[in-house]
Amino acid sequence: MSSPLVFDRVLYRRRLARAVAGDYPDFLLARAAEDLEERLAAVLRRFGRAVDLGTALPVADAALRAKAETLWRMAEAGLAPANLVGDLENLPLAAESIDLAASLLALHTVNDLPGTLIQIRRALRPDGLFIGCLLGGRTLQELREALLAAEAETTGGVSPRVAPFADLRDMGSLLQRAGFALPVVDSELVTVRYRDMFGLLRDLRAMGWTNALADRRRTGLRRETLLRAAAIYAERFADPDGRLRASFEMVWVSGWAPHESQQKPLRPGSAKARLADALGVPEIGTGEKPGQQGER
């Protein structure tokens, strides 16, 4: 089965090329690069070949070079500094050709995230590491609410204006389905404050993150709708000093290509010590036989 067409990828990559050629606001990428450096510092080994997959700017280079012998950068926009230009949905990587893969704030724009994760897993050599940061479901929740409310008021209907971002609860199972061992998922909600909604919209445009949904309405928002959205945003999401909050949920995912040296979970019932003994408390039975499931 083919994946649903959520994004117009041709349009997205065209806008991304325009963004990286201009004055790209890198505050979120810089935050992700700092986090990547900390996370990789906890990995007590070096890698052979690392690849940066689709990060818009070369902000991850220092962190990756500190951990790998060689580094490639794959860009999705031709004007970005990179070793090669490719598509995150069709990676130009041979099987078992890399040891470390990283991607910052790019994977949330693909239509087939499970397929891309499978490709990354296949490109990793055994015991290779993938670590990525993508936007999660709480991203731009304030803007989404304001635009929907304003459009409903001014036009009597609504259309998709903000992308459906990844759900944190699904990411662990996606990593497992792609074949990664020892998957880890966590997230952080980053709040950026603006003087008004239009400052946020300018930053989104400068990052190439304007509406690229495949089923978007082809006509722009009416002036009346935009002004009403700005008013709703200010009414609902202003701090006491009048500045407006914009949420960006940064979801971090990581997993390893399986290798025999990695830790494996114990078989149920194979423990040699009781939890009750370790905690120093009496054991209380449930009354169930082994293999039974209780009800709640």
C-alpha positions as CSV (number, residue, x, y, z in Angstrom):
1,M,0.0,0.0,0.0
2,S,1.3,3.5,-0.8
3,S,1.6,6.0,2.0
4,P,-1.0,8.8,2.1
5,L,0.0,12.0,0.3
6,V,0.1,14.6,3.1
7,F,2.7,17.0,1.8
8,D,3.4,18.5,-1.6
9,R,7.1,17.6,-1.5
10,V,8.0,19.4,-4.7
11,L,6.6,22.7,-3.3
12,Y,8.2,22.1,0.1
13,R,11.7,21.6,-1.4
14,R,11.3,24.7,-3.6
15,R,10.4,26.7,-0.5
16,L,13.2,25.2,1.5
17,A,15.7,26.1,-1.3
18,R,14.5,29.7,-1.2
19,A,14.8,29.7,2.6
20,V,18.4,28.5,2.9
21,A,19.4,30.9,0.2
22,G,17.9,33.8,2.3
23,D,18.2,34.9,5.9
24,Y,17.2,31.6,7.5
25,P,16.2,32.0,11.2
26,D,18.3,29.2,12.8
27,F,17.2,29.5,16.5
28,L,15.4,26.1,16.5
29,L,18.2,24.3,14.5
30,A,20.8,25.8,16.9
31,R,18.8,24.4,19.9
32,A,18.6,21.0,18.2
33,A,22.3,21.0,17.4
34,E,23.2,21.7,21.1
35,D,20.9,18.9,22.2
36,L,22.5,16.6,19.6
37,E,26.0,17.3,20.9
38,E,24.9,16.4,24.5
39,R,23.2,13.2,23.4
40,L,26.1,12.0,21.4
41,A,28.5,12.9,24.2
42,A,26.8,10.2,26.2
43,V,27.7,7.5,23.6
44,L,31.1,6.2,24.6
45,R,32.4,5.1,21.2
46,R,33.4,6.5,17.9
47,F,31.9,5.8,14.5
48,G,33.4,5.4,11.0
49,R,31.1,7.2,8.5
50,A,28.4,9.6,9.6
51,V,25.7,11.2,7.5
52,D,23.5,14.2,8.2
53,L,20.2,13.6,6.5
54,G,18.3,16.7,5.4
55,T,19.2,19.2,8.1
56,A,18.6,22.6,6.5
57,L,21.9,24.1,7.6
58,P,25.3,22.5,8.6
59,V,24.6,23.1,12.3
60,A,25.2,19.5,13.3
61,D,28.7,19.2,11.7
62,A,30.7,19.9,14.8
63,A,28.8,17.3,16.9
64,L,29.0,14.6,14.2
65,R,32.7,15.2,13.4
66,A,33.5,14.8,17.1
67,K,32.1,11.3,16.9
68,A,32.9,10.1,13.4
69,E,35.9,9.7,11.1
70,T,34.2,11.1,8.1
71,L,31.0,13.1,7.5
72,W,28.6,13.4,4.6
73,R,25.8,15.9,4.4
74,M,22.7,15.1,2.3
75,A,20.7,18.2,1.6
76,E,17.1,18.3,0.2
77,A,17.7,21.8,-1.3
78,G,20.3,22.3,-4.0
79,L,21.6,25.6,-2.6
80,A,22.4,24.1,0.9
81,P,26.0,23.2,1.6
82,A,26.2,19.5,1.2
83,N,28.1,16.5,-0.3
84,L,25.0,15.4,-2.2
85,V,21.4,16.4,-2.8
86,G,18.8,13.8,-2.2
87,D,15.2,13.1,-1.1
88,L,14.4,11.9,2.4
89,E,11.8,9.6,0.9
90,N,14.3,8.0,-1.5
91,L,17.6,8.0,0.2
92,P,20.7,7.7,-2.0
93,L,22.5,5.4,0.5
94,A,23.6,1.8,-0.1
95,A,22.8,-0.9,2.4
96,E,25.1,-1.0,5.4
97,S,27.2,1.9,4.1
98,I,27.1,4.2,7.2
99,D,27.7,3.9,10.9
100,L,25.9,7.0,12.3
101,A,22.9,8.9,10.9
102,A,21.4,12.1,12.2
103,S,18.6,14.4,11.1
104,L,17.5,17.7,12.6
105,L,14.0,19.1,12.0
106,A,13.5,17.6,8.6
107,L,11.8,14.2,9.0
108,H,8.4,15.7,9.9
109,T,8.0,16.8,6.3
110,V,8.0,13.4,4.7
111,N,4.8,11.6,3.6
112,D,6.1,8.1,4.4
113,L,8.0,8.4,7.7
114,P,7.9,4.6,8.3
115,G,9.4,4.0,4.9
116,T,12.2,6.6,5.5
117,L,13.0,5.0,8.9
118,I,13.3,1.6,7.2
119,Q,15.7,3.1,4.6
120,I,17.8,4.6,7.3
121,R,17.9,1.3,9.2
122,R,19.0,-0.6,6.1
123,A,21.8,2.0,5.4
124,L,23.3,1.5,8.9
125,R,26.0,-1.1,9.5
126,P,25.3,-3.5,12.4
127,D,25.6,-1.6,15.7
128,G,25.2,1.7,13.8
129,L,23.2,4.5,15.5
130,F,20.4,6.7,14.2
131,I,19.4,9.8,16.1
132,G,16.9,12.4,14.9
133,C,14.9,15.4,16.0
134,L,11.5,16.2,14.4
135,L,8.5,18.3,15.2
136,G,5.8,16.7,17.3
137,G,2.0,17.0,17.5
138,R,2.0,20.0,19.9
139,T,3.9,22.2,17.5
140,L,2.1,25.4,16.6
141,Q,-1.0,24.3,18.5
142,E,-1.8,28.0,19.2
143,L,-1.6,29.0,15.5
144,R,-3.7,26.0,14.5
145,E,-6.4,26.9,16.9
146,A,-6.4,30.6,16.0
147,L,-6.6,30.0,12.2
148,L,-9.3,27.4,12.5
149,A,-11.5,29.6,14.7
150,A,-11.0,32.7,12.5
151,E,-11.7,30.9,9.3
152,A,-14.9,29.3,10.7
153,E,-16.1,32.8,11.8
154,T,-15.3,34.6,8.7
155,T,-16.0,32.1,5.9
156,G,-18.3,29.5,7.6
157,G,-15.8,26.7,6.9
158,V,-12.2,25.5,7.6
159,S,-9.3,24.2,5.6
160,P,-6.0,22.7,6.7
161,R,-3.4,25.4,7.4
162,V,-1.0,23.7,9.8
163,A,0.7,20.4,9.2
164,P,-0.2,17.3,11.2
165,F,3.0,16.6,13.1
166,A,4.2,13.2,14.5
167,D,2.5,11.8,17.6
168,L,5.0,11.1,20.3
169,R,3.2,7.9,21.3
170,D,3.6,6.4,17.9
171,M,7.3,7.0,17.4
172,G,8.6,4.1,19.5
173,S,6.5,1.6,17.6
174,L,7.6,3.1,14.3
175,L,11.2,2.6,15.2
176,Q,10.6,-1.0,16.2
177,R,8.7,-1.6,13.0
178,A,11.6,-0.3,11.0
179,G,13.9,-2.8,12.7
180,F,15.8,-0.6,15.2
181,A,17.0,-2.1,18.4
182,L,16.9,-0.3,21.8
183,P,14.6,2.5,20.6
184,V,14.4,5.6,22.7
185,V,11.8,8.5,22.3
186,D,11.5,11.7,24.3
187,S,10.3,15.2,23.7
188,E,10.7,18.8,24.9
189,L,8.2,21.6,24.4
190,V,10.1,24.8,23.4
191,T,8.2,28.1,23.7
192,V,9.1,31.0,21.5
193,R,7.5,34.4,22.1
194,Y,6.5,37.0,19.5
195,R,5.2,40.5,19.5
196,D,2.3,39.4,17.3
197,M,1.2,36.5,15.1
198,F,2.7,38.0,12.0
199,G,6.2,37.8,13.5
200,L,5.6,34.0,13.8
201,L,4.4,33.8,10.2
202,R,7.4,35.7,8.9
203,D,9.8,33.2,10.7
204,L,7.8,30.2,9.3
205,R,8.1,31.6,5.8
206,A,11.8,32.3,6.3
207,M,12.4,28.6,7.3
208,G,10.4,27.3,4.3
209,W,7.7,26.0,6.7
210,T,4.6,27.7,5.1
211,N,1.6,25.5,4.2
212,A,2.7,22.7,1.8
213,L,-0.1,20.3,2.5
214,A,-1.2,18.4,-0.6
215,D,-4.9,19.2,0.0
216,R,-4.4,22.9,1.0
217,R,-6.7,25.5,-0.3
218,R,-5.0,27.1,-3.3
219,T,-6.2,30.6,-2.5
220,G,-4.6,32.5,0.4
221,L,-6.3,33.6,3.5
222,R,-8.5,36.6,3.2
223,R,-7.3,39.8,5.0
224,E,-10.4,39.6,7.2
225,T,-9.5,36.1,8.3
226,L,-5.9,36.9,9.0
227,L,-6.7,39.9,11.1
228,R,-9.3,37.9,13.0
229,A,-6.8,35.1,13.6
230,A,-4.3,37.6,14.9
231,A,-6.9,38.9,17.3
232,I,-7.9,35.4,18.5
233,Y,-4.2,34.5,19.0
234,A,-3.7,37.6,21.1
235,E,-6.8,37.0,23.1
236,R,-6.0,33.3,24.0
237,F,-2.2,33.0,24.0
238,A,-0.8,36.2,25.3
239,D,1.5,36.3,28.4
240,P,1.0,39.1,31.0
241,D,3.5,41.3,29.2
242,G,1.5,41.0,25.9
243,R,3.9,38.8,24.0
244,L,2.4,35.7,22.3
245,R,3.5,32.1,22.9
246,A,4.3,29.7,20.0
247,S,5.0,26.1,20.8
248,F,7.4,23.8,19.1
249,E,7.5,20.2,20.3
250,M,10.9,18.8,19.6
251,V,10.7,15.0,19.5
252,W,13.9,13.1,19.8
253,V,14.2,9.5,18.5
254,S,17.1,7.1,18.4
255,G,17.8,3.5,17.7
256,W,20.5,1.0,16.8
257,A,21.0,-1.4,13.9
258,P,20.8,-4.8,15.6
259,H,24.1,-6.5,16.6
260,E,24.8,-9.5,18.7
261,S,26.7,-7.5,21.3
262,Q,23.7,-5.4,22.3
263,Q,21.7,-6.0,25.4
264,K,18.6,-8.1,25.1
265,P,15.5,-8.3,27.3
266,L,15.3,-11.3,29.6
267,R,12.7,-14.0,29.0
268,P,9.6,-13.6,31.3
269,G,10.1,-15.7,34.4
270,S,13.9,-16.0,34.0
271,A,14.8,-13.6,36.9
272,K,16.9,-15.0,39.6
273,A,15.9,-12.5,42.3
274,R,12.5,-11.3,43.5
275,L,11.6,-7.6,43.3
276,A,10.0,-7.9,46.8
277,D,13.3,-9.0,48.3
278,A,15.2,-6.1,46.6
279,L,12.6,-3.6,48.0
280,G,12.5,-5.2,51.4
281,V,8.8,-5.7,51.4
282,P,6.6,-8.8,51.7
283,E,5.3,-10.3,48.4
284,I,1.6,-10.3,47.9
285,G,0.2,-12.7,45.4
286,T,-2.5,-11.8,42.9
287,G,-4.3,-15.1,43.0
288,E,-3.7,-15.7,39.3
289,K,-2.0,-18.6,37.7
290,P,1.0,-18.1,35.4
291,G,-0.3,-16.9,32.0
292,Q,-3.6,-15.5,33.3
293,Q,-4.5,-11.9,32.7
294,G,-6.3,-9.9,35.4
295,E,-9.2,-7.5,34.8
296,R,-9.4,-3.9,35.9
